[in-house]
Amino acid sequence: MLKVDRLGKKYGGRWIFRGLSFELGQGDRLVILGRNGSGKSTLLRTIAGLTERTEGTVELPPGDPRHTLGLCALEQSVYAQLTVEEHLEMTADLRGCPARIDELLGKIDLAYARDVPASHLSTGMRARLKIAMAIQANPVALLLDEPGAGLDEEGRNLVARITAEQSERGCLIVATNDPIERRLANLELQLAS
């Protein structure tokens, strides 16, 4: 489903990571561990094609990457003026997939905030919205960067449900330093800093 072969990323003269290889199939859930600055987020962005790789290859699941790959990143922004519903409409248009607004708002427990502008959402509510946008196209490969950041216990349980559903649909990569989130995966990759 997803194959990384001798992947490397260099900024200036410094290698962030180099020589990374792994292959994920149906049901595989990989957790990427490492200290702050070790390159976890950069690795996810590189796999997603948002950051250019210096060397190596990434083979994504077949099909349109807008449908087969989902990314929820810690630094991902939302538009302050758009409501929760408008975010889901916009991402559906950009990805060419059904908006699934009622279904997703129920899944992430934000139906009550449907018409609330993002500027009025709490950190946890924005985190839930970003998860909904990541899973909107039912991606084969889902990449989550620090998915529990800003979430309460109920939100962390939501992440556990989403990742369980993802393992039935395809594969999952989670970048985290949270020991609790290690349980979301059956495979581990430790990045040195």
C-alpha positions in Angstrom: 0.0 0.0 0.0 2.8 2.4 0.9 6.5 1.9 0.3 9.4 4.1 1.4 12.8 3.2 0.0 16.1 4.8 1.2 14.3 8.1 1.9 16.4 11.1 2.9 15.8 14.8 3.6 18.6 17.4 3.9 18.2 21.0 4.9 21.3 23.0 4.1 24.2 20.7 4.9 22.4 18.7 7.6 20.6 15.4 7.1 17.3 15.4 9.0 16.9 11.7 8.2 18.5 9.4 5.7 18.2 5.8 4.4 14.7 5.2 5.8 13.0 2.2 4.2 9.7 0.5 5.2 6.6 -1.0 3.6 3.1 -0.9 5.0 0.3 -3.2 3.9 -3.4 -3.5 4.8 -3.9 -3.1 8.5 -0.3 -1.9 9.3 0.0 0.9 11.8 3.4 2.5 12.1 4.3 4.9 14.9 7.3 7.2 14.3 9.1 8.2 17.5 11.9 10.6 18.2 12.8 13.7 20.2 11.7 17.1 19.2 13.6 18.1 16.1 14.3 14.5 15.0 12.3 14.9 11.8 9.0 13.2 12.5 6.8 15.9 11.0 9.2 16.4 8.1 9.1 12.7 7.4 5.3 12.8 7.2 5.3 15.9 5.0 7.9 14.2 2.7 5.8 11.1 2.4 2.8 13.2 1.6 4.7 15.1 -1.1 4.4 18.5 0.7 8.2 18.6 1.3 10.6 17.6 -1.5 12.7 14.6 -0.7 16.5 14.8 -1.1 16.9 11.2 -2.0 15.0 7.9 -2.1 11.5 7.1 -3.3 7.9 7.0 -1.9 5.3 4.8 -3.5 1.8 5.8 -2.6 -1.3 3.6 -2.9 -2.5 3.5 -6.5 -5.0 6.2 -7.5 -5.4 9.9 -7.1 -3.4 11.0 -4.0 -6.2 13.4 -3.1 -8.3 10.3 -2.4 -5.8 7.7 -1.3 -3.8 9.8 1.2 -5.0 11.8 4.2 -2.9 14.0 6.4 -3.6 15.6 9.7 -0.7 17.8 10.8 0.0 19.7 14.0 0.9 22.9 12.1 -2.0 22.6 9.7 -4.1 25.7 9.7 -7.8 26.4 9.4 -9.4 29.5 7.9 -10.7 31.8 10.7 -13.7 33.1 8.7 -14.9 29.7 7.5 -17.4 27.6 9.5 -16.8 24.0 10.3 -19.3 23.0 7.5 -17.6 25.4 5.1 -14.2 23.7 5.8 -15.6 20.3 4.9 -17.3 21.7 1.8 -14.0 23.3 0.7 -11.8 20.3 1.3 -14.4 18.1 -0.5 -14.2 20.4 -3.5 -10.4 20.4 -3.5 -10.1 16.7 -3.2 -13.0 15.8 -5.6 -14.8 13.7 -3.0 -18.2 13.7 -1.3 -18.4 16.2 1.6 -20.0 13.7 3.9 -20.7 16.6 6.3 -23.4 15.0 8.5 -21.5 11.7 8.8 -18.2 13.4 9.6 -19.6 15.9 12.1 -21.3 13.0 13.9 -18.1 11.0 13.9 -16.0 13.8 15.4 -18.8 15.0 17.7 -18.9 18.5 16.2 -22.5 18.6 14.8 -23.3 21.3 17.4 -20.6 23.5 15.9 -21.5 23.1 12.3 -22.1 26.9 11.7 -19.3 28.1 14.1 -16.4 30.0 12.4 -13.0 28.4 13.0 -11.9 31.6 14.9 -14.4 30.6 17.7 -13.3 27.0 18.0 -11.2 25.8 20.9 -7.9 24.0 20.2 -9.5 20.6 20.7 -12.4 21.5 18.3 -9.9 22.6 15.6 -8.0 19.3 16.1 -11.2 17.4 15.6 -12.0 19.4 12.4 -8.5 18.6 11.0 -9.1 14.9 11.6 -12.4 15.1 9.8 -10.7 16.8 6.8 -8.0 14.1 6.8 -10.4 11.2 6.7 -13.0 12.8 4.4 -12.0 10.9 1.3 -11.7 7.6 3.1 -7.9 7.4 2.4 -6.0 4.2 2.0 -3.0 5.8 3.8 -3.6 8.1 6.8 -0.8 10.2 8.2 -1.3 11.7 11.7 1.1 14.2 13.3 0.7 14.3 17.1 -3.0 13.5 16.8 -3.8 13.8 20.5 -2.3 17.3 20.9 -4.9 19.6 22.3 -7.5 16.8 22.8 -9.1 15.8 26.1 -9.7 12.1 27.0 -12.9 11.9 24.9 -10.9 13.3 21.9 -8.1 10.8 22.4 -10.8 8.0 22.4 -12.0 9.5 19.1 -8.4 9.2 17.7 -8.3 5.6 18.8 -11.6 4.9 17.0 -10.5 6.6 13.8 -7.2 4.7 13.8 -9.0 1.4 14.3 -11.3 2.2 11.4 -8.3 3.1 9.3 -6.5 -0.2 9.9 -9.5 -1.9 8.4 -9.4 0.4 5.3 -5.7 0.6 4.7 -2.6 1.7 6.6 -1.7 4.4 9.2 1.4 6.4 10.2 1.4 8.3 13.5 4.2 10.7 14.5 4.2 11.2 18.2 6.1 11.6 21.5 3.1 10.6 23.5 3.6 7.1 25.1 -0.2 6.6 25.1 -0.3 7.0 21.3 2.3 4.2 20.9 -0.6 1.8 21.5 -2.2 2.9 18.3 0.4 1.1 16.2 1.8 -2.4 15.7 5.1 -1.2 14.2 7.6 1.4 15.4 10.3 3.5 13.8 12.7 5.5 16.0 14.3 8.6 14.5 17.7 9.7 15.9 18.3 13.3 16.4 
